[in-house]
Amino acid sequence: MLATIFIIILSSAVIVAVKGKLFPSLINFTHRNPIININEYKDKKEKKKTEENATIAPRRLDGLIVSKEESNKLPICVMIENAAFSGVRPQSGISSASLVYEIIVEGGITRLMAVYAGEKADPIGPVRSARDTYLEFASELDCMYTHAGGSYTASKALWELHMKDLDGLREPKYFWRDPNKVSPHNYFTNITKLEQAAIFGHSWKDAPTYESWKFKDDNQNRKKAGEAGYVSKINIDFGGSYNVEYRFNYENNNYERINGGVEHTDANTGKVLTTRNIIIEKVPPGQYLEGKGRINFSVTGEGDAYIFRDGELIEGRWKKADRLARTKYYDKQGNEVEFNRGNTWVEIVPEGYGYSWQ
């Protein structure tokens, strides 16, 4: 017996009735012409694109494209000595850092805080003591702050602020002393040990939530020597063996660092330290602490900033609302600066210290 079939045509669909059951047609009609469901098509296309890109992501700290599981690791901040004493320079592991802060600590001596978030380094050091100003930057990253002892005021602040504090003098199993160097300039660690300290020693496993800077790809049409606005050299006058010079390498689109008139190298690689971005952050004169010449600088609020990338200068402002807020950098029009993907050196330059470029 033949089935009874009715075809009902509505304004936008065909419905087929077989023995009283309704089956919507797979074909839609608009003005009697069949078309593809655009929304469904877009959803499938976006889903496919998302699946293809799910394995990679920009790293939160420096914008480099890495595997997704490596893109948001706990930042590890390490205090590294920069004294111009025999056996200190060249230091180890600085070239693997995504971010480096350089600040005067006492007697005109600068110290570095290197921040790691995925790159391996072995060894790292010499590891030295905590100082107050660095805690402002460590706080905004909520990093594991790694040091060997500290000034009274910095140690007190670390305790009161409940920071992720890894003191090598209290937890020496994550550090070692190099017998070929003189104490206290011989204390070292590595990323493997520091990750063990974070995960197994302290259970600091929560995904970081600090605010990321904005990052961009290289400018392929960057200025060349002789063109207006091209900057090939930056100088910071911390004084004597602590003077800093950066020389722009056009081919590699990075800046090579000279410290105290000598190429600053990494003992792990033997190669000169380079950076993709440089920030000169101008701050007020410091306050002396403890009567030992130790000095603290105010890095909360706002002030002038000079950002170098792609062989050019961006003049603008730095802003940091409070201790926990991320320091942001803006051009003269008030737009947040986009940094090149890769590492950045932040130079904290107090009022009264010189800097120049050409």
N, C-alpha and C positions, 0 to 999 in steps of 0.2 A: 504494500500500500504506500503510495507516495506521500511524503511528508508535506504538510501545508506550511508554506514559507511566506511570510509577509515582510516586506522591506519598508521601513518607515524612514523618511528623509526629513531631518530637522535642519535648522538654519546652519548648524556647524558640525553635524555628525550624522553618520548612517547607523541605524540600529536594525539588526536582523532578528526577526521573530521566527523560531522554529518550534512548532508544537507548544506555543504559548510561552516559551522561554526567550528572554531578550539577551542578545549578545552585541555589545557595542563594536562597531567596526574599528579596525586599526587605522583607518584613514580619516583624517579630519577634513572638513570642507569649510572654506571661507569664500563666499560669493561663488559657490559651486566649483571652485578650483582646489584640488588637494595640495596641502603644504606640509612641511616638517614642523613639528612642535619646537619652536625656537628656544624656549626656556629649558626644555629637556635636553636639547642639543648643547646649549651653553653649560649646563650643569655637568654633563658628561665630559666636556672638553676641559673644564676647570678641575674636575676630579682627577682626570688623567694627568694634567699638568702638575697638580699638587703631589700626586704619587711619584712622579718622575723626580721632583725636587725635594722630596721628603728626606733624603739621605744627607743633604748638605744644608748649611746655614751660615750666616755671617757670625763670627765670634763676637760675643757681647763686648769684650774689652778692647779689641783692636780692629774689628770689622773684617778680618781675614775670613775667606770662605773655607770652612772646614767641615768635617763630618758632623752631623747633627748632635751626636752624643758628646762631641768635644767642644761645642759652641758656647756652653754656659757653665764652665767649671768654676769652682771656688777660687777667687783670686788669692794668690799667695804673695804677700808683701815681705820683702827681705831687706833689712838694713845692711848696707855694704859700705865698707870703709873706702875713703878716697884720699887719705892723707898722703902727702908727698914724701913719705919716708921710704927708705930702701926696703924692698920686699913686699910693699903693699900693691903698687901698680906693676904690671897689669893685673887687674882683678879677674876672677873667673865667673863665667856664666852670665855676664851682663847682656851679651848679644842675644840671648834667648828670651829676654824680658820683653813683654808687650808695651810696658810703660815704665819710665824712669823719672823720678823726681830728684832734683839736685838743689840742696839748700845749705846755707852756711850754718854750722853748728856752734863753733867756738874758735876764737883765735884766728878767724879768717879761713878756717878749714871747712871745706864742703864735705858733705856726706850724701850718699845715694840711697834711695829706696827703690829697689827694682820690683816690679809687679809681674808675676807669672800667671798664666791662665791656660796652660795647655802644652807649651813647648817644654821639652826636656832639657835639663842642664845638669852637668856633673863634672866637677864640683861647682858650688856657688860660694863666693866669699872674697875676702875675709868678712865674716858676719860680725857686726858691732852693735853697740848699745842703742836703746830707744831714746828719742828726743821728741819734745812736745809738738813741734809744728807738724811733723809727719803724721801724727795721730789724726789730724784734721782730714788728711787725704785718705788714710787707712779707713777712717770711719765712713767716708762717703762710698767706699767700695765694699764695706763690711768684709774686708779680707782677713785672712789669718796673718796677724802681724808678728813677724819673726825677727828676733833680736837676741842679743847676748847681754843681759842686764839692762841698765838704763839709769838716767838721771833720776833723782828723787821725785821731781815733779811729774816726769813722764810715767814712772812706775806707779805712782799714786793715781794718776789719771787712768791708766790701763785697768787698774783694779776697780776704781769707782765707776767707770763707764761700761764695765762688763764686756770688754771687747774680746774678740777671738785672739787670745794672747798666747804665743808660743815663745817662751823665754829659754834660750839654750843653756843658761846657767842652772835653771831648775829642771830641765828635761834634756840632759846631755846625750841621751841615747840616740837622738836624731841628729847629732853633730859629731865632729871629730876634730882633733888638732893635728895640723901638719907638722911633723917633727923637724922639717927642713926650714921652718919659718919661726920667727921670734914671737912669743906671746906678748900681748894679746892679739897680734895681727895674724894669727894662724888658725882661726876657728872657721870651719867649713861645714857645709851640708850639701844636699842635692834634692832634686825635685821628688825622687822616689821616696826618700825619707820624710820629706815634708808632707807628701800626700798620705803617707802612713800615719803621720802624727794627726792630720786632720780627720781622717776617716776612722782609724782604729783607736787612736789615742784620745780623741775628744768627741767623736761622732758628729762632726760638723758636716752634715750631709745634705742639708737643705739647698735647693736650687737658688743661686744668687738672684736678687731682685733689684740690684742697683741700676740706675738709669744709664743707658748707653749713650755715648756721643753719636753724632751723625758721621757716616763714612761714605766715601765715594770711590769710584775707579780712577785710575791715573788719567791725567789730562794729556792726551796724545798730541795736542797742539800747544804745549807749554812754550813759554818764551825762551828765546835763545840769547846767548851772549851778544851784547850790543843793542838789544831791543829795549825799549823803554819799560821800566818796571822789573827788569831782570835783576835778581839778587844772587850773587855767587858766594858771598862770604858774610858770616855773622860773628861778631865778637862780643864776649861778655867779660867785663873786667872785675873778676872776683879778687884778683891780686896775685902777682908772682906765679908760683907753681899751680895756682888754681884758676888762672885765666883760661877761658874756653873759647875755642874757635871752631866753627863749622864751615866746611867747604862743600858747595853743591856739586854733585856728580850728575851731570845732565843725562848721560846715557842710562844710568841706573835709577834716576829720579830719587836720589836720597842724599843725605848730608853726612860727610865724614867728620869725625870728631877729633880735635886736637886739644890736649889738656896740658897746660904749662909749657906750651911750645913743642910738645912731643905728640906724635900720633898715639891716640888712646886705643889700645888693643885689648882683646879678650885672650887671656892666657889659655883658654880651652881651644881656641881656633888659630891663634896667632894673627888674626885679621883685625883691621881697624874697625872700631865701633861705628855703626852707621844708624841713621834714623830717617824715617819717612816724613816726620813732622817735628817741628820745633815750636815750643811756646815760651816766650818770655813774659812772665807774669810779674808785673811791677807791684810791690807791696810797701807799706809804710815802714819806717825804721823799727827795728826790733826792740824787745824788752829783755834786759839782762836778768838771769835767774841764778839763785843759789850762791852768788858771789864767786863763781868759778869761771866766769866768762861765757857760760852757756847762754844762748840767746833764743828767744821765741818770737816768731813773726805772726802777725794777724793775717790770716788768709781767708777770713770770712768777711763778707760784704761785697765790694766791687772795686775795680781799678782798671788801669790801662793794661792792654795785652797786645802783644805783637806775635802774629802767627806766621810761620814760614812753611810753605809746601809748594811743590812744583816749581821751585826757583823763583817764587814770588813772595811778597809781603802782604799780609792782611792786617791792617791796623784796626783795633777794636777795643772791647772791654771783657773782663772776666767778672763773673757773678757767682757767688756762693751764699745762699740764704742763711744757712746754719751749718753746724758741724756735720750733720748727716746728709745734707743736700749735696748733690754732685756739682762740682764746679763746671760751669758752662762758659763758652767763649762765643762772642758775637762780633760781627763786623760793624762798621759805622752806621749802617742802615738798620741795625737791630736784628739782622738775620743770624741764626745760629750757624757757626762755621762748620763746614763739612771737611773732615780730615781724610787724607789718603789712607787706604787700608794698610795696616801695618803698624810698626812701633812709633811711639812718640816720646820725646824728652821734654819735660816741663822744668824750666829754669826759673826758680823763685829769686827775683832780683830786688833787693831792698832799695829804698830811696837813698841816693848818695853813691850808688855803684853805677859804673858806666856800661853802656852797651851801644853797639853801632852795627851797621851793615853797609854793604856796597855791591 
